[in-house]
Amino acid sequence: MKPLCDFPRAVKSQIRYVLTDIDDTVTTDGRLSAESYVALENLTKAGFKVIPITGRPAGWCDHFARMWPVDAVVGENGAFYFRYEHHAKKMTCRFWKEEEERAEDRKRINQLRLSIPLEVPGAGIASDQDYRVADLAVDFCEDVVPLGQESIDRIVSLFEEAGAKAKVSSIHVNGWFGDYDKLSMTEVLFREAYSLELDQVLDQVVFSGDSPNDAPMFARFPHSVGVANVKDFVGRMPHEPTWVTSERSGRGFVELANMLLS
């Protein structure tokens, strides 16, 4: 990982899309600071298309899409994208799976919701679970006493043994049934919302993140940026970002925004 301060000016001038994780990337210790929100707003006002790519639930993403200064939101690690057109007062909700498939998946998710906390002492079901449509979020440090790596690995194994995909964020292990992730739904969003193949605009995209569930995005985007707390996961991600900020969490995102705006 190279320091963000060395980001080439010639490359910076080409950036049009700012994709970003939310938890511990835009937020800090679970809170959205005023300076992080202002950074989002300033990027949007400057003409960048700002798109959160998050593991957070559909209920929250509806709010993000409507109320935040963003162009669209990919949520639940790629289960859907939401895009709100303010002038038309229209919300586009594009899911990876049809409603019937999601209903069947929910039955399997509900079984894991009961079994995983019994198998892993101290693990909890995320407080935002009731607002989810496609995945199960198992809390290992947001609202519970932080669990060790062995327990986190066990949660991942339980998902995988049930045939689910599992990804570790900075606060949850998210599990779902389906062959999608943050990257695959981002590709759909660019194709359907912007009439672009992602490969056409890789040199115009910055992605910022902080944890292992961002690894597919780090791998795909040449101009990927980790906020400084990504260093906590060195050696535990298949792909690391190209660049890293000097500041952690939300301050790191502000550092990135200020670099792009300067």
C-alpha positions in Angstrom: 0.0 0.0 0.0 1.3 3.4 -1.0 0.6 6.6 0.9 -2.3 8.6 -0.5 -0.2 11.8 -0.5 1.6 10.2 -3.5 -1.6 9.8 -5.5 -0.6 11.2 -9.0 -2.2 14.5 -10.0 -2.7 13.3 -13.6 -4.7 10.3 -12.3 -6.7 12.5 -9.9 -7.9 14.7 -12.7 -9.7 11.7 -14.4 -11.7 10.6 -11.3 -15.5 10.9 -11.7 -16.9 8.2 -9.4 -16.3 7.9 -5.7 -17.3 4.5 -4.4 -17.0 4.0 -0.6 -17.7 1.6 2.2 -19.5 3.2 5.1 -18.7 1.5 8.5 -15.3 2.6 9.8 -14.6 4.2 6.4 -17.0 7.1 6.3 -18.1 6.7 9.9 -15.9 6.7 13.0 -16.7 4.5 16.1 -20.2 4.0 14.7 -21.0 7.7 14.2 -21.2 9.8 11.1 -19.3 13.0 11.9 -20.2 16.4 10.5 -16.9 16.6 8.6 -17.5 13.2 6.9 -21.0 14.3 5.8 -19.7 17.6 4.5 -17.0 15.6 2.6 -19.8 13.6 0.9 -21.7 16.8 0.1 -18.7 18.6 -1.2 -17.8 15.7 -3.5 -21.4 15.7 -4.9 -21.5 19.4 -5.4 -18.2 19.2 -7.3 -19.8 16.8 -9.8 -18.5 13.4 -8.5 -21.0 10.6 -8.4 -20.7 9.3 -4.8 -21.9 5.7 -4.3 -21.8 4.0 -0.9 -21.1 0.3 -1.2 -22.1 -1.2 2.1 -23.1 -4.3 4.1 -25.8 -2.3 5.9 -29.4 -3.2 5.5 -32.1 -2.3 3.1 -34.0 -0.2 5.6 -30.9 2.0 6.2 -30.0 2.1 2.5 -33.4 3.5 1.6 -32.6 6.4 4.0 -29.1 6.8 2.5 -30.4 6.9 -1.0 -33.1 9.5 -0.2 -31.4 11.7 2.4 -27.7 11.6 1.9 -25.9 13.5 -0.9 -25.2 10.4 -2.9 -26.2 9.1 -6.4 -27.0 5.5 -5.5 -26.3 2.9 -2.8 -25.3 -0.8 -3.1 -26.4 -2.6 0.1 -26.2 -5.9 2.0 -22.9 -6.7 0.3 -24.5 -6.6 -3.2 -28.0 -7.9 -2.6 -29.4 -4.8 -4.2 -28.9 -1.2 -5.3 -31.2 1.7 -4.5 -31.2 4.9 -6.5 -33.5 7.8 -5.8 -34.3 10.4 -8.5 -35.2 13.5 -6.5 -36.8 15.5 -9.4 -39.0 12.5 -10.4 -39.5 11.5 -6.7 -38.8 7.9 -7.8 -36.9 5.2 -6.0 -35.3 2.4 -8.2 -34.9 -0.8 -6.1 -32.9 -3.4 -8.1 -32.4 -6.8 -6.3 -30.1 -9.5 -7.4 -32.7 -12.2 -6.7 -36.5 -12.2 -7.3 -38.9 -12.0 -4.4 -39.7 -15.7 -4.3 -36.0 -16.6 -4.1 -35.5 -14.2 -1.3 -38.4 -15.7 0.6 -36.9 -19.1 0.3 -33.5 -17.8 1.4 -35.1 -16.2 4.4 -36.2 -19.5 5.7 -32.6 -20.8 5.7 -31.3 -17.5 7.1 -33.8 -17.8 10.0 -32.4 -21.2 10.9 -28.8 -19.8 11.0 -30.1 -16.8 13.1 -31.1 -19.3 15.8 -28.1 -21.7 15.5 -25.1 -19.5 15.1 -25.4 -17.7 18.5 -25.7 -21.1 20.2 -22.6 -22.4 18.5 -20.5 -19.3 19.1 -20.7 -17.9 22.7 -20.8 -14.1 22.8 -21.9 -13.7 19.2 -25.1 -11.7 18.7 -27.5 -11.0 15.9 -26.9 -7.4 14.6 -29.2 -4.8 15.9 -30.1 -3.8 12.3 -31.1 -7.4 11.3 -34.9 -6.6 11.2 -34.2 -4.1 8.4 -32.5 -6.7 6.2 -34.0 -8.4 3.1 -31.3 -10.8 2.0 -28.6 -11.6 4.6 -27.9 -12.4 8.2 -25.5 -10.1 10.1 -23.8 -11.7 13.1 -22.4 -9.0 15.4 -18.9 -9.7 16.8 -18.0 -6.2 18.2 -20.6 -3.5 17.4 -23.0 -4.1 20.3 -21.4 -7.1 22.0 -18.1 -7.6 23.8 -15.6 -8.0 21.0 -14.9 -11.6 20.0 -11.5 -13.1 19.2 -10.4 -14.1 15.7 -11.1 -17.8 16.5 -14.8 -17.0 17.1 -15.0 -14.9 14.0 -13.5 -17.7 11.9 -16.1 -20.1 13.5 -19.0 -17.9 12.4 -17.6 -17.8 8.9 -17.3 -21.6 8.9 -20.9 -22.1 10.1 -22.2 -20.0 7.2 -20.1 -21.8 4.7 -21.1 -25.3 6.1 -24.7 -24.2 5.4 -23.9 -23.3 1.8 -23.9 -19.6 2.4 -21.3 -17.0 1.3 -19.7 -15.2 4.3 -17.8 -11.9 4.5 -16.1 -10.2 7.4 -16.6 -6.5 7.9 -15.1 -4.4 10.7 -18.2 -5.2 12.9 -20.2 -8.1 11.5 -19.9 -11.4 9.7 -22.5 -11.2 6.9 -23.8 -14.4 5.4 -26.2 -14.9 2.4 -27.2 -17.4 -0.2 -26.3 -16.3 -3.7 -23.5 -15.8 -6.1 -23.0 -12.1 -5.7 -20.9 -9.6 -3.7 -20.3 -5.8 -3.6 -18.5 -5.9 -6.9 -21.0 -7.8 -8.9 -23.9 -5.5 -8.0 -21.7 -2.5 -8.6 -21.2 -3.8 -12.2 -25.0 -4.1 -12.6 -25.5 -0.5 -11.2 -23.0 1.0 -13.7 -24.6 -1.0 -16.6 -28.2 -0.1 -15.7 -27.9 3.4 -14.2 -25.1 4.9 -16.3 -25.1 2.7 -19.4 -21.5 1.8 -18.8 -19.5 -1.3 -18.5 -17.3 -1.0 -15.4 -14.2 -2.0 -17.4 -14.7 1.1 -19.5 -14.3 3.5 -16.6 -11.9 1.9 -14.1 -9.5 4.8 -14.5 -12.4 7.1 -13.5 -13.2 5.4 -10.2 -11.9 5.6 -6.7 -13.1 3.0 -4.1 -12.4 3.5 -0.4 -12.8 0.8 2.2 -11.4 -0.7 5.4 -11.9 -4.4 5.9 -11.9 -7.9 4.3 -15.4 -7.7 2.8 -13.9 -4.9 0.6 -11.3 -7.1 -0.9 -13.1 -7.8 -4.2 -13.3 -4.0 -4.7 -9.7 -3.5 -3.8 -8.8 -6.2 -6.4 -10.9 -4.7 -9.2 -10.1 -1.0 -8.9 -6.6 0.2 -9.6 -7.3 3.4 -7.6 -8.5 1.6 -4.5 -7.9 3.4 -1.2 -7.9 2.0 2.3 -8.4 4.3 5.3 -5.6 3.8 7.7 -7.4 1.2 9.9 -7.2 -1.2 6.9 -3.8 -1.9 8.2 -5.4 -3.8 11.1 -6.3 -6.6 8.5 -2.9 -6.9 6.8 -2.3 -10.6 6.1 -6.0 -11.4 6.4 -7.3 -10.1 3.1 -6.7 -11.7 -0.3 -6.3 -8.3 -1.9 -5.2 -5.0 -0.3 -5.8 -1.4 -1.6 -3.3 0.4 -3.7 -3.3 3.5 -1.6 -3.7 4.1 2.2 -4.6 7.3 4.0 -2.7 8.6 7.0 -5.9 9.0 9.1 -8.2 6.3 10.3 -11.9 5.8 9.6 -13.9 9.0 8.8 -10.9 11.2 9.0 -9.3 9.1 6.4 -12.3 9.5 4.1 -12.2 13.3 4.6 -8.5 13.1 3.7 -9.4 11.3 0.4 -12.2 13.8 -0.3 -9.9 16.7 0.2 -7.3 15.2 -2.0 -9.8 14.8 -4.8 -11.2 18.3 -4.4 -7.8 20.1 -4.2 
